[in-house]
């Protein structure tokens, strides 16, 4: 299994909606609103890096209000 943390910058008023949506996805171990330059963080687990990339592209990048993401894959 591969694990990654995805940080998401959101447009105003959309962070709660995205955190709830992500929490309901099978690949997401945890999703929460955070402070700082990003608004939401999600811990994602999948069979491969390619699966994580596909999830980010298809489920996160297409979600309403997402401005920018940063995906950090765990290496240990």
CORNORSUL-V577345 format. One record per residue. N is the residue number from 1. RES is the residue in one small letter. PSI is psi in radians with two decimals (NA if undefined). D_CENTER is the distance of its C-alpha to the mean C-alpha in whole Angstrom. Layout:
n=N res=RES psi=PSI d_center=D_CENTER
n=N res=RES psi=PSI d_center=D_CENTER
//
This chain:
n=1 res=x psi=2.55 d_center=17
n=2 res=x psi=2.42 d_center=14
n=3 res=x psi=2.51 d_center=12
n=4 res=x psi=2.69 d_center=9
n=5 res=x psi=2.30 d_center=7
n=6 res=x psi=2.13 d_center=4
n=7 res=x psi=2.35 d_center=6
n=8 res=x psi=2.27 d_center=6
n=9 res=x psi=2.30 d_center=10
n=10 res=x psi=2.72 d_center=11
n=11 res=x psi=2.77 d_center=15
n=12 res=x psi=2.35 d_center=17
n=13 res=x psi=0.10 d_center=17
n=14 res=x psi=-0.14 d_center=13
n=15 res=x psi=-0.77 d_center=11
n=16 res=x psi=-0.78 d_center=13
n=17 res=x psi=-0.80 d_center=12
n=18 res=x psi=-0.74 d_center=9
n=19 res=x psi=-0.71 d_center=8
n=20 res=x psi=-0.79 d_center=11
n=21 res=x psi=-0.84 d_center=10
n=22 res=x psi=-0.66 d_center=7
n=23 res=x psi=-0.44 d_center=10
n=24 res=x psi=-0.08 d_center=12
n=25 res=x psi=2.43 d_center=10
n=26 res=x psi=-0.63 d_center=12
n=27 res=x psi=-0.28 d_center=10
n=28 res=x psi=2.09 d_center=8
n=29 res=x psi=-0.58 d_center=10
n=30 res=x psi=2.57 d_center=9
n=31 res=x psi=2.39 d_center=7
n=32 res=x psi=2.68 d_center=9
n=33 res=x psi=2.52 d_center=11
n=34 res=x psi=2.93 d_center=12
n=35 res=x psi=2.86 d_center=15
n=36 res=x psi=-2.79 d_center=16
n=37 res=x psi=-0.33 d_center=15
n=38 res=x psi=2.76 d_center=11
n=39 res=x psi=-0.48 d_center=10
n=40 res=x psi=2.51 d_center=7
n=41 res=x psi=2.48 d_center=6
n=42 res=x psi=2.41 d_center=4
n=43 res=x psi=2.12 d_center=7
n=44 res=x psi=2.46 d_center=7
n=45 res=x psi=2.33 d_center=11
n=46 res=x psi=3.05 d_center=13
n=47 res=x psi=-0.44 d_center=16
n=48 res=x psi=2.87 d_center=16
n=49 res=x psi=-0.67 d_center=14
n=50 res=x psi=-0.67 d_center=15
n=51 res=x psi=-0.66 d_center=13
n=52 res=x psi=-0.77 d_center=10
n=53 res=x psi=-0.78 d_center=11
n=54 res=x psi=-0.72 d_center=12
n=55 res=x psi=-0.80 d_center=9
n=56 res=x psi=-0.78 d_center=7
n=57 res=x psi=-0.75 d_center=10
n=58 res=x psi=-0.55 d_center=11
n=59 res=x psi=-0.60 d_center=9
n=60 res=x psi=-0.88 d_center=6
n=61 res=x psi=-0.45 d_center=9
n=62 res=x psi=-0.10 d_center=11
n=63 res=x psi=2.48 d_center=10
n=64 res=x psi=2.30 d_center=13
n=65 res=x psi=-0.14 d_center=13
n=66 res=x psi=2.15 d_center=10
n=67 res=x psi=-0.82 d_center=12
n=68 res=x psi=2.60 d_center=11
n=69 res=x psi=2.76 d_center=8
n=70 res=x psi=2.13 d_center=9
n=71 res=x psi=2.21 d_center=8
n=72 res=x psi=1.85 d_center=10
n=73 res=x psi=2.45 d_center=12
n=74 res=x psi=2.44 d_center=14
n=75 res=x psi=0.10 d_center=18
n=76 res=x psi=NA d_center=20
//
